[in-house]
Amino acid sequence: MAHDPDVGLQVFFNVKQATVKLGLSADDPKDLAGQRWLRDGANHKGFPHHRMSGRLVFSAADLAEIAGMHRNAPTRRGRPRRTRPRGGE
């Protein structure tokens, strides 16, 4: 029985390709906000990802999990509002 090296091999996407797959790329090629969001998410917020040869890459399963994490996520940006203590408490 011959060993097939392609069995179980996943397709990986670089950051730019991943933003296109997730629909985060803008028509303006200078707009890198989607790429920054994805890179920051992998580096600081626990987005699933892989590193190969020092490069950040995402599998299709990673992208599906990221999309699921942000399904119906609130669109508010910035820090959460602080609540003020009530007068008598």
Biopython code that builds the backbone (N, CA, C, O; Angstrom):
import numpy as np
from Bio.PDB.StructureBuilder import StructureBuilder

atoms = [
    (1, "MET", "N", (0.848, -1.173, 0.000)),
    (1, "MET", "CA", (0.000, 0.000, 0.000)),
    (1, "MET", "C", (0.898, 1.242, 0.000)),
    (1, "MET", "O", (1.753, 1.400, 0.871)),
    (2, "ALA", "N", (0.695, 2.107, -0.973)),
    (2, "ALA", "CA", (1.511, 3.314, -1.106)),
    (2, "ALA", "C", (0.995, 4.393, -0.169)),
    (2, "ALA", "O", (-0.206, 4.502, 0.078)),
    (3, "HIS", "N", (1.912, 5.179, 0.340)),
    (3, "HIS", "CA", (1.560, 6.279, 1.237)),
    (3, "HIS", "C", (1.285, 7.526, 0.406)),
    (3, "HIS", "O", (2.145, 7.958, -0.361)),
    (4, "ASP", "N", (0.105, 8.105, 0.547)),
    (4, "ASP", "CA", (-0.261, 9.327, -0.184)),
    (4, "ASP", "C", (0.037, 10.535, 0.696)),
    (4, "ASP", "O", (-0.627, 10.717, 1.717)),
    (5, "PRO", "N", (1.009, 11.362, 0.337)),
    (5, "PRO", "CA", (1.385, 12.492, 1.198)),
    (5, "PRO", "C", (0.316, 13.584, 1.284)),
    (5, "PRO", "O", (0.346, 14.409, 2.198)),
    (6, "ASP", "N", (-0.623, 13.592, 0.343)),
    (6, "ASP", "CA", (-1.653, 14.639, 0.357)),
    (6, "ASP", "C", (-2.832, 14.323, 1.273)),
    (6, "ASP", "O", (-3.662, 15.197, 1.523)),
    (7, "VAL", "N", (-2.922, 13.102, 1.775)),
    (7, "VAL", "CA", (-4.019, 12.740, 2.660)),
    (7, "VAL", "C", (-3.857, 13.497, 3.977)),
    (7, "VAL", "O", (-2.812, 13.429, 4.624)),
    (8, "GLY", "N", (-4.889, 14.206, 4.353)),
    (8, "GLY", "CA", (-4.864, 14.954, 5.607)),
    (8, "GLY", "C", (-4.187, 16.306, 5.512)),
    (8, "GLY", "O", (-4.118, 17.031, 6.505)),
    (9, "LEU", "N", (-3.684, 16.658, 4.339)),
    (9, "LEU", "CA", (-3.027, 17.956, 4.175)),
    (9, "LEU", "C", (-4.081, 19.038, 4.037)),
    (9, "LEU", "O", (-4.982, 18.939, 3.204)),
    (10, "GLN", "N", (-3.962, 20.074, 4.860)),
    (10, "GLN", "CA", (-4.918, 21.179, 4.823)),
    (10, "GLN", "C", (-4.414, 22.281, 3.906)),
    (10, "GLN", "O", (-3.212, 22.409, 3.671)),
    (11, "VAL", "N", (-5.336, 23.069, 3.396)),
    (11, "VAL", "CA", (-4.998, 24.260, 2.626)),
    (11, "VAL", "C", (-4.901, 25.409, 3.616)),
    (11, "VAL", "O", (-5.781, 25.577, 4.461)),
    (12, "PHE", "N", (-3.852, 26.191, 3.520)),
    (12, "PHE", "CA", (-3.657, 27.325, 4.415)),
    (12, "PHE", "C", (-3.693, 28.628, 3.638)),
    (12, "PHE", "O", (-3.324, 28.684, 2.465)),
    (13, "PHE", "N", (-4.147, 29.675, 4.318)),
    (13, "PHE", "CA", (-4.266, 31.003, 3.718)),
    (13, "PHE", "C", (-3.410, 31.979, 4.504)),
    (13, "PHE", "O", (-3.378, 31.927, 5.733)),
    (14, "ASN", "N", (-2.710, 32.878, 3.800)),
    (14, "ASN", "CA", (-1.986, 33.928, 4.508)),
    (14, "ASN", "C", (-2.994, 34.973, 4.982)),
    (14, "ASN", "O", (-4.189, 34.839, 4.723)),
    (15, "VAL", "N", (-2.531, 35.997, 5.662)),
    (15, "VAL", "CA", (-3.442, 36.969, 6.266)),
    (15, "VAL", "C", (-4.288, 37.670, 5.197)),
    (15, "VAL", "O", (-5.495, 37.838, 5.374)),
    (16, "LYS", "N", (-3.666, 38.073, 4.107)),
    (16, "LYS", "CA", (-4.407, 38.770, 3.053)),
    (16, "LYS", "C", (-5.471, 37.864, 2.437)),
    (16, "LYS", "O", (-6.609, 38.291, 2.242)),
    (17, "GLN", "N", (-5.114, 36.626, 2.132)),
    (17, "GLN", "CA", (-6.076, 35.676, 1.568)),
    (17, "GLN", "C", (-7.204, 35.385, 2.552)),
    (17, "GLN", "O", (-8.361, 35.248, 2.154)),
    (18, "ALA", "N", (-6.866, 35.289, 3.835)),
    (18, "ALA", "CA", (-7.876, 34.996, 4.856)),
    (18, "ALA", "C", (-8.880, 36.129, 4.981)),
    (18, "ALA", "O", (-10.071, 35.880, 5.168)),
    (19, "THR", "N", (-8.415, 37.381, 4.879)),
    (19, "THR", "CA", (-9.366, 38.499, 4.967)),
    (19, "THR", "C", (-10.319, 38.492, 3.780)),
    (19, "THR", "O", (-11.487, 38.853, 3.926)),
    (20, "VAL", "N", (-9.841, 38.088, 2.610)),
    (20, "VAL", "CA", (-10.722, 37.978, 1.439)),
    (20, "VAL", "C", (-11.753, 36.882, 1.686)),
    (20, "VAL", "O", (-12.939, 37.076, 1.417)),
    (21, "LYS", "N", (-11.310, 35.727, 2.199)),
    (21, "LYS", "CA", (-12.234, 34.610, 2.472)),
    (21, "LYS", "C", (-13.303, 35.000, 3.496)),
    (21, "LYS", "O", (-14.454, 34.579, 3.386)),
    (22, "LEU", "N", (-12.920, 35.808, 4.494)),
    (22, "LEU", "CA", (-13.872, 36.225, 5.532)),
    (22, "LEU", "C", (-14.710, 37.422, 5.108)),
    (22, "LEU", "O", (-15.625, 37.823, 5.827)),
    (23, "GLY", "N", (-14.406, 37.993, 3.953)),
    (23, "GLY", "CA", (-15.164, 39.152, 3.477)),
    (23, "GLY", "C", (-14.767, 40.439, 4.185)),
    (23, "GLY", "O", (-15.573, 41.366, 4.275)),
    (24, "LEU", "N", (-13.544, 40.511, 4.686)),
    (24, "LEU", "CA", (-13.096, 41.686, 5.424)),
    (24, "LEU", "C", (-12.266, 42.637, 4.575)),
    (24, "LEU", "O", (-11.899, 43.717, 5.039)),
    (25, "SER", "N", (-11.967, 42.259, 3.355)),
    (25, "SER", "CA", (-11.126, 43.127, 2.533)),
    (25, "SER", "C", (-12.001, 44.186, 1.864)),
    (25, "SER", "O", (-13.103, 43.898, 1.396)),
    (26, "ALA", "N", (-11.496, 45.394, 1.830)),
    (26, "ALA", "CA", (-12.212, 46.505, 1.211)),
    (26, "ALA", "C", (-11.802, 46.617, -0.254)),
    (26, "ALA", "O", (-10.835, 45.993, -0.692)),
    (27, "ASP", "N", (-12.547, 47.416, -0.994)),
    (27, "ASP", "CA", (-12.206, 47.631, -2.401)),
    (27, "ASP", "C", (-10.903, 48.417, -2.531)),
    (27, "ASP", "O", (-10.187, 48.284, -3.524)),
    (28, "ASP", "N", (-10.603, 49.227, -1.533)),
    (28, "ASP", "CA", (-9.385, 50.031, -1.538)),
    (28, "ASP", "C", (-8.199, 49.165, -1.110)),
    (28, "ASP", "O", (-8.182, 48.683, 0.023)),
    (29, "PRO", "N", (-7.207, 48.952, -1.984)),
    (29, "PRO", "CA", (-6.068, 48.098, -1.602)),
    (29, "PRO", "C", (-5.223, 48.687, -0.481)),
    (29, "PRO", "O", (-4.447, 47.960, 0.139)),
    (30, "LYS", "N", (-5.349, 49.974, -0.205)),
    (30, "LYS", "CA", (-4.591, 50.593, 0.883)),
    (30, "LYS", "C", (-5.253, 50.393, 2.244)),
    (30, "LYS", "O", (-4.639, 50.644, 3.282)),
    (31, "ASP", "N", (-6.518, 49.938, 2.236)),
    (31, "ASP", "CA", (-7.237, 49.702, 3.495)),
    (31, "ASP", "C", (-6.825, 48.344, 4.052)),
    (31, "ASP", "O", (-7.191, 47.300, 3.511)),
    (32, "LEU", "N", (-6.066, 48.372, 5.128)),
    (32, "LEU", "CA", (-5.549, 47.142, 5.733)),
    (32, "LEU", "C", (-6.227, 46.821, 7.061)),
    (32, "LEU", "O", (-5.718, 46.007, 7.832)),
    (33, "ALA", "N", (-7.363, 47.447, 7.336)),
    (33, "ALA", "CA", (-8.029, 47.269, 8.628)),
    (33, "ALA", "C", (-8.402, 45.811, 8.889)),
    (33, "ALA", "O", (-8.237, 45.326, 10.008)),
    (34, "GLY", "N", (-8.901, 45.106, 7.875)),
    (34, "GLY", "CA", (-9.274, 43.703, 8.061)),
    (34, "GLY", "C", (-8.071, 42.831, 8.372)),
    (34, "GLY", "O", (-8.140, 41.933, 9.212)),
    (35, "GLN", "N", (-6.975, 43.102, 7.691)),
    (35, "GLN", "CA", (-5.750, 42.339, 7.951)),
    (35, "GLN", "C", (-5.236, 42.623, 9.352)),
    (35, "GLN", "O", (-4.794, 41.707, 10.045)),
    (36, "ARG", "N", (-5.288, 43.867, 9.773)),
    (36, "ARG", "CA", (-4.825, 44.240, 11.117)),
    (36, "ARG", "C", (-5.690, 43.571, 12.167)),
    (36, "ARG", "O", (-5.173, 43.050, 13.155)),
    (37, "TRP", "N", (-7.028, 43.579, 11.963)),
    (37, "TRP", "CA", (-7.955, 42.961, 12.908)),
    (37, "TRP", "C", (-7.657, 41.467, 13.044)),
    (37, "TRP", "O", (-7.631, 40.930, 14.151)),
    (38, "LEU", "N", (-7.436, 40.811, 11.922)),
    (38, "LEU", "CA", (-7.181, 39.371, 11.940)),
    (38, "LEU", "C", (-5.834, 39.069, 12.596)),
    (38, "LEU", "O", (-5.731, 38.137, 13.394)),
    (39, "ARG", "N", (-4.815, 39.839, 12.271)),
    (39, "ARG", "CA", (-3.483, 39.631, 12.864)),
    (39, "ARG", "C", (-3.513, 39.896, 14.369)),
    (39, "ARG", "O", (-2.959, 39.125, 15.153)),
    (40, "ASP", "N", (-4.169, 40.997, 14.766)),
    (40, "ASP", "CA", (-4.277, 41.303, 16.203)),
    (40, "ASP", "C", (-5.065, 40.224, 16.936)),
    (40, "ASP", "O", (-4.724, 39.858, 18.061)),
    (41, "GLY", "N", (-6.108, 39.719, 16.307)),
    (41, "GLY", "CA", (-6.905, 38.661, 16.925)),
    (41, "GLY", "C", (-6.096, 37.394, 17.158)),
    (41, "GLY", "O", (-6.233, 36.740, 18.192)),
    (42, "ALA", "N", (-5.251, 37.054, 16.188)),
    (42, "ALA", "CA", (-4.406, 35.860, 16.349)),
    (42, "ALA", "C", (-3.327, 36.091, 17.396)),
    (42, "ALA", "O", (-3.007, 35.190, 18.172)),
    (43, "ASN", "N", (-2.768, 37.291, 17.422)),
    (43, "ASN", "CA", (-1.662, 37.568, 18.334)),
    (43, "ASN", "C", (-2.099, 37.862, 19.762)),
    (43, "ASN", "O", (-1.361, 37.571, 20.703)),
    (44, "HIS", "N", (-3.291, 38.437, 19.941)),
    (44, "HIS", "CA", (-3.677, 38.912, 21.270)),
    (44, "HIS", "C", (-5.014, 38.398, 21.793)),
    (44, "HIS", "O", (-5.262, 38.466, 22.997)),
    (45, "LYS", "N", (-5.874, 37.891, 20.927)),
    (45, "LYS", "CA", (-7.227, 37.550, 21.367)),
    (45, "LYS", "C", (-7.579, 36.078, 21.217)),
    (45, "LYS", "O", (-8.736, 35.698, 21.396)),
    (46, "GLY", "N", (-6.618, 35.265, 20.897)),
    (46, "GLY", "CA", (-6.858, 33.825, 20.870)),
    (46, "GLY", "C", (-7.528, 33.282, 19.624)),
    (46, "GLY", "O", (-8.091, 32.188, 19.669)),
    (47, "PHE", "N", (-7.489, 34.009, 18.501)),
    (47, "PHE", "CA", (-8.043, 33.456, 17.268)),
    (47, "PHE", "C", (-7.234, 32.221, 16.892)),
    (47, "PHE", "O", (-6.010, 32.219, 17.028)),
    (48, "PRO", "N", (-7.902, 31.171, 16.421)),
    (48, "PRO", "CA", (-7.157, 29.977, 16.001)),
    (48, "PRO", "C", (-6.293, 30.294, 14.774)),
    (48, "PRO", "O", (-6.735, 30.986, 13.857)),
    (49, "HIS", "N", (-5.074, 29.786, 14.770)),
    (49, "HIS", "CA", (-4.147, 30.049, 13.670)),
    (49, "HIS", "C", (-2.983, 29.072, 13.747)),
    (49, "HIS", "O", (-2.879, 28.278, 14.682)),
    (50, "HIS", "N", (-2.129, 29.144, 12.766)),
    (50, "HIS", "CA", (-0.912, 28.339, 12.719)),
    (50, "HIS", "C", (0.238, 29.273, 12.364)),
    (50, "HIS", "O", (0.030, 30.338, 11.782)),
    (51, "ARG", "N", (1.434, 28.868, 12.715)),
    (51, "ARG", "CA", (2.635, 29.590, 12.283)),
    (51, "ARG", "C", (3.543, 28.583, 11.593)),
    (51, "ARG", "O", (3.922, 27.558, 12.160)),
    (52, "MET", "N", (3.874, 28.908, 10.359)),
    (52, "MET", "CA", (4.775, 28.056, 9.586)),
    (52, "MET", "C", (5.882, 28.925, 9.025)),
    (52, "MET", "O", (5.625, 29.914, 8.339)),
    (53, "SER", "N", (7.084, 28.559, 9.315)),
    (53, "SER", "CA", (8.246, 29.334, 8.862)),
    (53, "SER", "C", (8.153, 30.783, 9.305)),
    (53, "SER", "O", (8.577, 31.689, 8.587)),
    (54, "GLY", "N", (7.597, 30.999, 10.488)),
    (54, "GLY", "CA", (7.479, 32.348, 11.022)),
    (54, "GLY", "C", (6.345, 33.152, 10.426)),
    (54, "GLY", "O", (6.219, 34.343, 10.712)),
    (55, "ARG", "N", (5.520, 32.533, 9.607)),
    (55, "ARG", "CA", (4.396, 33.241, 8.979)),
    (55, "ARG", "C", (3.086, 32.830, 9.626)),
    (55, "ARG", "O", (2.888, 31.677, 10.009)),
    (56, "LEU", "N", (2.216, 33.791, 9.734)),
    (56, "LEU", "CA", (0.885, 33.568, 10.286)),
    (56, "LEU", "C", (-0.014, 33.064, 9.170)),
    (56, "LEU", "O", (-0.183, 33.738, 8.154)),
    (57, "VAL", "N", (-0.592, 31.884, 9.352)),
    (57, "VAL", "CA", (-1.477, 31.302, 8.349)),
    (57, "VAL", "C", (-2.724, 30.733, 9.032)),
    (57, "VAL", "O", (-2.719, 30.435, 10.226)),
    (58, "PHE", "N", (-3.776, 30.593, 8.250)),
    (58, "PHE", "CA", (-5.069, 30.118, 8.748)),
    (58, "PHE", "C", (-5.578, 29.001, 7.849)),
    (58, "PHE", "O", (-5.484, 29.084, 6.625)),
    (59, "SER", "N", (-6.116, 27.958, 8.466)),
    (59, "SER", "CA", (-6.769, 26.895, 7.696)),
    (59, "SER", "C", (-8.230, 27.286, 7.506)),
    (59, "SER", "O", (-8.725, 28.222, 8.135)),
    (60, "ALA", "N", (-8.907, 26.558, 6.632)),
    (60, "ALA", "CA", (-10.334, 26.815, 6.422)),
    (60, "ALA", "C", (-11.102, 26.591, 7.725)),
    (60, "ALA", "O", (-12.054, 27.314, 8.017)),
    (61, "ALA", "N", (-10.692, 25.597, 8.503)),
    (61, "ALA", "CA", (-11.341, 25.333, 9.789)),
    (61, "ALA", "C", (-11.106, 26.494, 10.758)),
    (61, "ALA", "O", (-12.004, 26.864, 11.516)),
    (62, "ASP", "N", (-9.896, 27.070, 10.733)),
    (62, "ASP", "CA", (-9.612, 28.237, 11.577)),
    (62, "ASP", "C", (-10.548, 29.395, 11.216)),
    (62, "ASP", "O", (-11.115, 30.044, 12.096)),
    (63, "LEU", "N", (-10.700, 29.644, 9.918)),
    (63, "LEU", "CA", (-11.543, 30.762, 9.472)),
    (63, "LEU", "C", (-13.000, 30.537, 9.845)),
    (63, "LEU", "O", (-13.702, 31.477, 10.217)),
    (64, "ALA", "N", (-13.457, 29.287, 9.745)),
    (64, "ALA", "CA", (-14.836, 28.976, 10.134)),
    (64, "ALA", "C", (-15.034, 29.213, 11.627)),
    (64, "ALA", "O", (-16.078, 29.714, 12.042)),
    (65, "GLU", "N", (-14.034, 28.855, 12.438)),
    (65, "GLU", "CA", (-14.137, 29.061, 13.883)),
    (65, "GLU", "C", (-14.122, 30.555, 14.228)),
    (65, "GLU", "O", (-14.867, 30.995, 15.103)),
    (66, "ILE", "N", (-13.285, 31.325, 13.553)),
    (66, "ILE", "CA", (-13.243, 32.773, 13.778)),
    (66, "ILE", "C", (-14.584, 33.404, 13.415)),
    (66, "ILE", "O", (-15.103, 34.243, 14.151)),
    (67, "ALA", "N", (-15.138, 32.998, 12.279)),
    (67, "ALA", "CA", (-16.441, 33.521, 11.870)),
    (67, "ALA", "C", (-17.509, 33.161, 12.895)),
    (67, "ALA", "O", (-18.373, 33.982, 13.204)),
    (68, "GLY", "N", (-17.458, 31.943, 13.423)),
    (68, "GLY", "CA", (-18.418, 31.525, 14.444)),
    (68, "GLY", "C", (-18.266, 32.298, 15.739)),
    (68, "GLY", "O", (-19.251, 32.581, 16.420)),
    (69, "MET", "N", (-17.025, 32.640, 16.083)),
    (69, "MET", "CA", (-16.779, 33.408, 17.304)),
    (69, "MET", "C", (-17.406, 34.801, 17.221)),
    (69, "MET", "O", (-17.764, 35.393, 18.239)),
    (70, "HIS", "N", (-17.533, 35.312, 16.003)),
    (70, "HIS", "CA", (-18.014, 36.683, 15.830)),
    (70, "HIS", "C", (-19.380, 36.750, 15.174)),
    (70, "HIS", "O", (-19.785, 37.790, 14.655)),
    (71, "ARG", "N", (-20.072, 35.651, 15.204)),
    (71, "ARG", "CA", (-21.430, 35.651, 14.671)),
    (71, "ARG", "C", (-22.316, 36.483, 15.587)),
    (71, "ARG", "O", (-22.374, 36.245, 16.794)),
    (72, "ASN", "N", (-22.990, 37.439, 15.019)),
    (72, "ASN", "CA", (-23.874, 38.340, 15.756)),
    (72, "ASN", "C", (-23.152, 39.058, 16.893)),
    (72, "ASN", "O", (-23.760, 39.388, 17.912)),
    (73, "ALA", "N", (-21.861, 39.297, 16.716)),
    (73, "ALA", "CA", (-21.104, 40.012, 17.736)),
    (73, "ALA", "C", (-21.524, 41.480, 17.736)),
    (73, "ALA", "O", (-21.883, 42.010, 16.685)),
    (74, "PRO", "N", (-21.488, 42.143, 18.882)),
    (74, "PRO", "CA", (-21.842, 43.554, 18.910)),
    (74, "PRO", "C", (-20.868, 44.358, 18.057)),
    (74, "PRO", "O", (-19.693, 44.010, 17.945)),
    (75, "THR", "N", (-21.360, 45.416, 17.469)),
    (75, "THR", "CA", (-20.535, 46.226, 16.581)),
    (75, "THR", "C", (-19.878, 47.383, 17.319)),
    (75, "THR", "O", (-19.114, 48.140, 16.720)),
    (76, "ARG", "N", (-20.163, 47.532, 18.609)),
    (76, "ARG", "CA", (-19.590, 48.630, 19.387)),
    (76, "ARG", "C", (-18.090, 48.465, 19.455)),
    (76, "ARG", "O", (-17.581, 47.359, 19.639)),
    (77, "ARG", "N", (-17.385, 49.574, 19.305)),
    (77, "ARG", "CA", (-15.933, 49.540, 19.376)),
    (77, "ARG", "C", (-15.466, 50.303, 20.606)),
    (77, "ARG", "O", (-16.208, 51.105, 21.174)),
    (78, "GLY", "N", (-14.255, 50.049, 21.000)),
    (78, "GLY", "CA", (-13.688, 50.775, 22.128)),
    (78, "GLY", "C", (-13.894, 50.036, 23.435)),
    (78, "GLY", "O", (-14.278, 48.867, 23.467)),
    (79, "ARG", "N", (-13.629, 50.745, 24.492)),
    (79, "ARG", "CA", (-13.745, 50.153, 25.834)),
    (79, "ARG", "C", (-15.191, 50.111, 26.301)),
    (79, "ARG", "O", (-16.005, 50.929, 25.872)),
    (80, "PRO", "N", (-15.518, 49.166, 27.176)),
    (80, "PRO", "CA", (-16.865, 49.142, 27.734)),
    (80, "PRO", "C", (-17.092, 50.370, 28.628)),
    (80, "PRO", "O", (-16.163, 50.901, 29.237)),
    (81, "ARG", "N", (-18.322, 50.789, 28.682)),
    (81, "ARG", "CA", (-18.650, 51.947, 29.521)),
    (81, "ARG", "C", (-18.530, 51.601, 30.988)),
    (81, "ARG", "O", (-18.879, 50.500, 31.416)),
    (82, "ARG", "N", (-18.038, 52.544, 31.741)),
    (82, "ARG", "CA", (-17.962, 52.355, 33.191)),
    (82, "ARG", "C", (-19.289, 52.739, 33.797)),
    (82, "ARG", "O", (-19.931, 53.696, 33.366)),
    (83, "THR", "N", (-19.690, 51.993, 34.789)),
    (83, "THR", "CA", (-20.931, 52.342, 35.483)),
    (83, "THR", "C", (-20.603, 53.240, 36.664)),
    (83, "THR", "O", (-19.609, 53.041, 37.362)),
    (84, "ARG", "N", (-21.440, 54.208, 36.867)),
    (84, "ARG", "CA", (-21.241, 55.118, 37.983)),
    (84, "ARG", "C", (-21.913, 54.563, 39.224)),
    (84, "ARG", "O", (-23.009, 54.010, 39.146)),
    (85, "PRO", "N", (-21.266, 54.706, 40.359)),
    (85, "PRO", "CA", (-21.938, 54.260, 41.588)),
    (85, "PRO", "C", (-23.118, 55.179, 41.889)),
    (85, "PRO", "O", (-23.063, 56.386, 41.650)),
    (86, "ARG", "N", (-24.158, 54.597, 42.405)),
    (86, "ARG", "CA", (-25.349, 55.378, 42.734)),
    (86, "ARG", "C", (-25.111, 56.185, 43.997)),
    (86, "ARG", "O", (-24.276, 55.814, 44.823)),
    (87, "GLY", "N", (-25.830, 57.276, 44.155)),
    (87, "GLY", "CA", (-25.621, 58.220, 45.256)),
    (87, "GLY", "C", (-25.673, 57.616, 46.656)),
    (87, "GLY", "O", (-24.803, 57.932, 47.468)),
    (88, "GLY", "N", (-26.629, 56.778, 46.978)),
    (88, "GLY", "CA", (-26.812, 56.288, 48.335)),
    (88, "GLY", "C", (-26.063, 55.000, 48.632)),
    (88, "GLY", "O", (-26.110, 54.510, 49.760)),
    (89, "GLU", "N", (-25.391, 54.454, 47.672)),
    (89, "GLU", "CA", (-24.754, 53.139, 47.899)),
    (89, "GLU", "C", (-23.284, 53.238, 48.141)),
    (89, "GLU", "O", (-22.622, 52.220, 48.345)),
]
sb = StructureBuilder()
sb.init_structure("model")
sb.init_model(0)
sb.init_chain("A")
sb.init_seg("    ")
for serial, (resi, resn, name, xyz) in enumerate(atoms, 1):
    if name == "N":
        sb.init_residue(resn, " ", resi, " ")
    sb.init_atom(name, np.array(xyz, "f"), 0.0, 1.0, " ", f" {name:<3s}", serial, name[0])
structure = sb.get_structure()
